[in-house]
Amino acid sequence: MATQRILDFLATRRPNGPCLVVDLDVVADNYRAFERALPQSRIFYAVKANPAPEVLRLLASLGSAFDCASVNEIEMALDAGATADRISYGNTIKKERDVARAHQLGVKLYAVDCAEEVEKVARAAQAQKCSAAC
C-alpha cells in the first residue's frame, strides 16, 4: 500500500534501481490489527520476510514474537530487543551445533517435523546444559 509518506519519499529521494520502501506506521498498524483480530494468539513475525533492523526493532517494541530460521536471524531478533522467550527456531533442518547455539542464547521453542528432529534438539540442549553445569 503506497501511503503518502512513501509517495513523498519516492518523489524526493528515489534511488536509482529497484528499492523497497516500508512505512513503519503501516507495519505497526498491521501488527496491532492482527493483535486485535486474534487476542488469544501469540504473533510470530518471520524474520526472513524482512529482516530490516528498523522493522525488527519496531515489532520487538510492540511485543511481537519472532520465527527465526537461522542463528543469524535469532541474533538479529535479540539485537532488535526481543527476548529469547519470544523467539522460535523454526527451521526444520537445523544443524545440531546451531540448535546448541540457539539454546545457549536462551531459545527454548523449536519447530520440528519428525522424531529425529526432537531427538536432535534434546541432544543439543542437553549438551549445552552440561557444558555450563556438568
TORMI-684505 format. One line per 10 residues: number of its first residue (from 1); for each residue x, y, z of C-alpha. Coordinates in nm, 3 decimals. Layout:
TORMI-684505
NUM = X,Y,Z; ...
***
This chain:
TORMI-684505
1 = 0.000,0.000,0.000; 0.154,0.330,-0.107; 0.097,0.578,0.174; 0.153,0.949,0.123; 0.476,0.914,0.317; 0.601,0.651,0.071; 0.493,0.860,-0.228; 0.675,1.163,-0.084; 0.988,0.957,-0.029; 0.981,0.824,-0.384
11 = 0.920,1.173,-0.526; 1.212,1.331,-0.340; 1.470,1.060,-0.271; 1.407,0.768,-0.503; 1.730,0.576,-0.553; 1.837,0.451,-0.895; 1.724,0.097,-0.950; 1.481,-0.119,-0.758; 1.413,-0.046,-0.394; 1.184,-0.150,-0.112
21 = 1.019,0.128,0.085; 0.831,0.038,0.401; 0.620,0.276,0.607; 0.679,0.168,0.968; 0.348,0.324,1.073; 0.173,0.078,0.841; 0.374,-0.210,0.990; 0.269,-0.101,1.341; -0.095,-0.057,1.237; -0.099,-0.401,1.074
31 = 0.058,-0.563,1.380; -0.198,-0.400,1.611; -0.485,-0.504,1.379; -0.359,-0.862,1.386; -0.335,-0.845,1.765; -0.695,-0.718,1.793; -0.825,-0.980,1.549; -0.655,-1.267,1.733; -0.645,-1.166,2.101; -0.586,-1.523,2.223
41 = -0.289,-1.573,1.987; 0.080,-1.503,2.003; 0.206,-1.337,1.685; 0.535,-1.463,1.542; 0.696,-1.246,1.275; 0.901,-1.444,1.021; 1.236,-1.265,1.027; 1.321,-1.394,0.679; 1.026,-1.194,0.538; 1.204,-0.862,0.602
51 = 1.499,-0.861,0.842; 1.550,-0.484,0.829; 1.667,-0.376,1.176; 1.410,-0.096,1.181; 1.125,-0.340,1.124; 1.257,-0.585,1.384; 1.307,-0.310,1.645; 0.955,-0.179,1.588; 0.798,-0.523,1.618; 1.006,-0.608,1.925
61 = 0.889,-0.285,2.090; 0.527,-0.384,2.016; 0.575,-0.721,2.185; 0.595,-0.942,1.878; 0.746,-1.287,1.894; 0.982,-1.396,1.615; 1.010,-1.702,1.394; 1.376,-1.747,1.306; 1.525,-1.989,1.053; 1.892,-1.945,1.148
71 = 2.119,-1.848,1.433; 2.187,-1.522,1.247; 1.815,-1.441,1.249; 1.796,-1.526,1.622; 2.082,-1.285,1.690; 1.913,-1.017,1.478; 1.589,-1.053,1.677; 1.780,-1.035,2.006; 1.975,-0.730,1.886; 1.642,-0.567,1.796
81 = 1.522,-0.603,2.155; 1.336,-0.932,2.156; 1.390,-1.162,2.449; 1.476,-1.528,2.396; 1.135,-1.637,2.527; 0.979,-1.458,2.228; 1.185,-1.650,1.969; 1.107,-1.975,1.793; 1.374,-2.155,1.595; 1.160,-2.271,1.306
91 = 1.399,-2.421,1.055; 1.320,-2.793,1.038; 1.664,-2.888,0.902; 1.869,-2.732,1.180; 2.228,-2.835,1.237; 2.287,-2.969,1.586; 2.556,-2.706,1.653; 2.305,-2.434,1.560; 2.047,-2.579,1.798; 2.313,-2.575,2.071
101 = 2.393,-2.210,1.993; 2.024,-2.116,1.994; 1.984,-2.290,2.329; 2.291,-2.104,2.458; 2.122,-1.779,2.352; 1.819,-1.878,2.560; 1.584,-2.004,2.288; 1.360,-2.281,2.420; 1.097,-2.306,2.145; 1.174,-2.514,1.833
111 = 0.966,-2.625,1.536; 1.020,-2.989,1.444; 0.862,-3.220,1.191; 0.981,-3.565,1.295; 1.101,-3.767,1.594; 1.465,-3.742,1.481; 1.442,-3.361,1.498; 1.306,-3.384,1.853; 1.598,-3.607,1.948; 1.845,-3.364,1.786
121 = 1.703,-3.070,1.981; 1.712,-3.270,2.304; 2.074,-3.379,2.248; 2.194,-3.029,2.163; 2.010,-2.872,2.456; 2.144,-3.136,2.696; 2.499,-3.092,2.563; 2.467,-2.716,2.611; 2.329,-2.762,2.962; 2.611,-2.999,3.055
131 = 2.883,-2.772,2.918; 2.754,-2.499,3.151; 2.680,-2.707,3.463; 2.829,-3.059,3.444
***
